[in-house]
Amino acid sequence: MKQRTHTWLAIRAIALLEDSGTAPNLVKLLKPCARVTAIGSWIPDLADSKKGSGDIDFHIFKMKPYSGNLKQRFITDKDTLFKQVGTHRQVIRFIEKWGSALDQQWWNTPYKAKPKPGQHLANRSMALTTTIADQLILGDRNVAQLVPGKIGFALNLDVDARTRKEEVATYFFMLSHFVADSCQPCHCDARVAFAYNNGLHKQMEAHWNRIIGTYFDKKKLFKNTDSANTILKKARQIDKKFDLAFTNKIPRLKKNVDAWLEIVSVCRASFVVANILVPPSIIPYGSRSHTRFDKVFRDNKDPRFLKDCDAMIMHDAVLSIAIIWKSIWDKFEVAQTE
């Protein structure tokens, strides 16, 4: 996804947290500095950010049919996937409505991703959730007064060694980037047709940018003098453009499910969507063929196909960001009550 889209998704997730009435102190941490820390939502795509590791170039979980050992491990039937993803995500309804081309043989086939080191969406997400939790533990007085519970040893830290709100918020926004990418079907299908410069992927993301508009462009956001309330209001107004309807409920992660497992499940659902957009009967696995946005969407006679796809991806990206963010905060809430 492009910078403008990533920025809007993350800020809209803050608004969803606020509207849900849960984790109000997390909102207090993120909301006031959203304008300046939103840069985190697109840092992972910047060339400069890759200097720390030459292996970290993309953010993907691209799957394809698997023929190795332990094949059963890599088969996820529809009912199991739906349970893992949860009914709160719209991808389930999209698959049910538009997935008739995927027969039982398709669902019974093992699929596996083999991303290079540093390119694994679930790994990157899990690493950041752990990092952010540590940042909150080491937070300065402004952070500590928001985080549930008390950290006694933090008082012995040098003031300059403790994490400021802006630092933590920037990392929350970085995490949002990887979570959002897990909801983008093109990040989850290994076929050449879904590579960024091969038509569909790039054109789809440009399409979303046009819908969102320029308010969340980085140059405008840096110079923006609007209040935090106004910025969140602007984020909510984009809902109408995508025909979004949030319930303002943010589910907890299921028991024994962490960010890694959650993102893998979301990526598997996004892989299903990719196969609905471009069925393997049209472009087989291993094919070098490309396709274009117009071919996938404009040629479809039902105008709801594109609208449903847009709404599903945007809804689930916002909700997934809020879920993963809140899961970090929930650890502190639970620890306080134990």
TASUL-V253607 format. One record per residue. RES is the residue in one small letter. OMEGA is omega in radians with two decimals (* if undefined). Layout:
res->RES omega->OMEGA
res->RES omega->OMEGA
This chain:
res->m omega->-3.10
res->k omega->-3.03
res->q omega->-3.09
res->r omega->-3.14
res->t omega->3.12
res->h omega->-3.13
res->t omega->3.14
res->w omega->-3.11
res->l omega->-3.10
res->a omega->3.14
res->i omega->3.09
res->r omega->3.10
res->a omega->3.05
res->i omega->3.12
res->a omega->3.11
res->l omega->3.06
res->l omega->-3.14
res->e omega->-3.11
res->d omega->-3.13
res->s omega->-3.11
res->g omega->3.11
res->t omega->3.12
res->a omega->-3.11
res->p omega->3.13
res->n omega->3.02
res->l omega->3.08
res->v omega->3.12
res->k omega->3.12
res->l omega->-3.00
res->l omega->-2.96
res->k omega->-3.04
res->p omega->-3.08
res->c omega->-3.07
res->a omega->-3.08
res->r omega->-3.06
res->v omega->-3.12
res->t omega->3.12
res->a omega->3.09
res->i omega->3.13
res->g omega->-3.07
res->s omega->3.08
res->w omega->3.02
res->i omega->-3.08
res->p omega->3.14
res->d omega->-3.06
res->l omega->-3.11
res->a omega->-3.11
res->d omega->-3.09
res->s omega->-3.10
res->k omega->-3.12
res->k omega->-3.13
res->g omega->-3.14
res->s omega->-3.14
res->g omega->-3.12
res->d omega->-3.05
res->i omega->-3.09
res->d omega->-3.06
res->f omega->-3.13
res->h omega->-2.91
res->i omega->2.94
res->f omega->-2.97
res->k omega->-3.07
res->m omega->3.06
res->k omega->3.13
res->p omega->-3.05
res->y omega->-3.10
res->s omega->-3.12
res->g omega->-3.13
res->n omega->3.07
res->l omega->-3.07
res->k omega->-3.06
res->q omega->3.14
res->r omega->-3.01
res->f omega->3.00
res->i omega->3.08
res->t omega->-3.13
res->d omega->-3.02
res->k omega->-3.10
res->d omega->3.13
res->t omega->3.13
res->l omega->-3.13
res->f omega->3.10
res->k omega->-3.13
res->q omega->-3.09
res->v omega->3.10
res->g omega->-3.09
res->t omega->3.12
res->h omega->3.12
res->r omega->-3.08
res->q omega->-3.14
res->v omega->3.12
res->i omega->-3.13
res->r omega->3.10
res->f omega->-3.14
res->i omega->3.13
res->e omega->-3.06
res->k omega->-2.96
res->w omega->-2.99
res->g omega->-3.08
res->s omega->-3.12
res->a omega->-3.12
res->l omega->-3.06
res->d omega->-3.08
res->q omega->3.11
res->q omega->3.11
res->w omega->-3.12
res->w omega->-3.12
res->n omega->3.14
res->t omega->3.07
res->p omega->3.10
res->y omega->-3.08
res->k omega->3.04
res->a omega->3.08
res->k omega->-3.13
res->p omega->3.10
res->k omega->3.11
res->p omega->3.11
res->g omega->-3.07
res->q omega->-3.03
res->h omega->-3.06
res->l omega->-3.12
res->a omega->3.11
res->n omega->-3.11
res->r omega->3.14
res->s omega->-3.13
res->m omega->-3.14
res->a omega->-3.12
res->l omega->3.10
res->t omega->3.11
res->t omega->3.13
res->t omega->-3.11
res->i omega->3.10
res->a omega->3.11
res->d omega->3.10
res->q omega->3.14
res->l omega->3.09
res->i omega->-3.10
res->l omega->-3.04
res->g omega->3.09
res->d omega->-3.04
res->r omega->3.14
res->n omega->3.08
res->v omega->-3.07
res->a omega->-3.12
res->q omega->3.09
res->l omega->-3.06
res->v omega->3.12
res->p omega->3.12
res->g omega->-3.13
res->k omega->3.09
res->i omega->-3.03
res->g omega->-3.05
res->f omega->-3.09
res->a omega->-3.14
res->l omega->-3.14
res->n omega->3.13
res->l omega->2.99
res->d omega->-3.11
res->v omega->-3.10
res->d omega->3.13
res->a omega->-3.09
res->r omega->-3.01
res->t omega->3.09
res->r omega->-3.13
res->k omega->-3.09
res->e omega->3.11
res->e omega->3.14
res->v omega->-3.11
res->a omega->3.12
res->t omega->3.11
res->y omega->3.03
res->f omega->3.13
res->f omega->3.08
res->m omega->3.09
res->l omega->-3.13
res->s omega->-3.12
res->h omega->-3.09
res->f omega->3.10
res->v omega->3.14
res->a omega->-3.13
res->d omega->3.11
res->s omega->3.13
res->c omega->-3.14
res->q omega->-3.07
res->p omega->-3.09
res->c omega->3.08
res->h omega->-2.97
res->c omega->3.13
res->d omega->-3.03
res->a omega->-3.13
res->r omega->-3.13
res->v omega->-3.12
res->a omega->-3.09
res->f omega->3.05
res->a omega->-2.96
res->y omega->-3.03
res->n omega->-3.06
res->n omega->3.03
res->g omega->-2.97
res->l omega->-3.04
res->h omega->-3.11
res->k omega->-3.10
res->q omega->3.10
res->m omega->-3.11
res->e omega->3.04
res->a omega->3.09
res->h omega->3.12
res->w omega->3.12
res->n omega->-3.13
res->r omega->-3.13
res->i omega->-3.09
res->i omega->-3.13
res->g omega->-2.93
res->t omega->-3.06
res->y omega->-3.07
res->f omega->2.99
res->d omega->-3.05
res->k omega->-3.11
res->k omega->3.13
res->k omega->-3.10
res->l omega->3.13
res->f omega->-3.10
res->k omega->-3.05
res->n omega->3.10
res->t omega->3.12
res->d omega->3.08
res->s omega->3.09
res->a omega->3.11
res->n omega->-3.14
res->t omega->-3.14
res->i omega->3.09
res->l omega->3.09
res->k omega->3.09
res->k omega->3.12
res->a omega->3.14
res->r omega->-3.10
res->q omega->3.11
res->i omega->-3.12
res->d omega->-3.09
res->k omega->-3.11
res->k omega->3.14
res->f omega->-3.10
res->d omega->-3.11
res->l omega->3.06
res->a omega->3.13
res->f omega->3.09
res->t omega->-3.09
res->n omega->3.02
res->k omega->-3.13
res->i omega->-3.10
res->p omega->2.98
res->r omega->2.99
res->l omega->3.12
res->k omega->3.12
res->k omega->3.14
res->n omega->3.05
res->v omega->3.09
res->d omega->-3.10
res->a omega->-3.11
res->w omega->-3.12
res->l omega->3.14
res->e omega->-3.11
res->i omega->3.07
res->v omega->3.12
res->s omega->3.12
res->v omega->3.12
res->c omega->3.12
res->r omega->3.08
res->a omega->3.11
res->s omega->3.06
res->f omega->3.07
res->v omega->3.14
res->v omega->3.12
res->a omega->-3.14
res->n omega->3.00
res->i omega->3.13
res->l omega->-3.13
res->v omega->-3.11
res->p omega->3.12
res->p omega->3.05
res->s omega->3.12
res->i omega->3.04
res->i omega->-3.08
res->p omega->3.02
res->y omega->-3.11
res->g omega->3.12
res->s omega->3.08
res->r omega->-3.08
res->s omega->3.07
res->h omega->3.00
res->t omega->-3.07
res->r omega->-3.14
res->f omega->-3.12
res->d omega->-3.12
res->k omega->-3.09
res->v omega->-2.99
res->f omega->-3.05
res->r omega->-3.14
res->d omega->3.10
res->n omega->-3.02
res->k omega->-3.13
res->d omega->-3.10
res->p omega->-3.13
res->r omega->-3.08
res->f omega->3.13
res->l omega->-3.12
res->k omega->3.12
res->d omega->-3.14
res->c omega->3.11
res->d omega->-3.08
res->a omega->-3.12
res->m omega->-3.09
res->i omega->-3.12
res->m omega->3.12
res->h omega->-3.05
res->d omega->3.09
res->a omega->3.12
res->v omega->-3.10
res->l omega->-3.12
res->s omega->3.08
res->i omega->-3.13
res->a omega->3.14
res->i omega->-3.10
res->i omega->3.07
res->w omega->-3.07
res->k omega->3.13
res->s omega->3.08
res->i omega->-3.12
res->w omega->-3.12
res->d omega->3.13
res->k omega->-3.14
res->f omega->3.10
res->e omega->-3.12
res->v omega->-3.12
res->a omega->-3.11
res->q omega->-3.08
res->t omega->-3.09
res->e omega->*
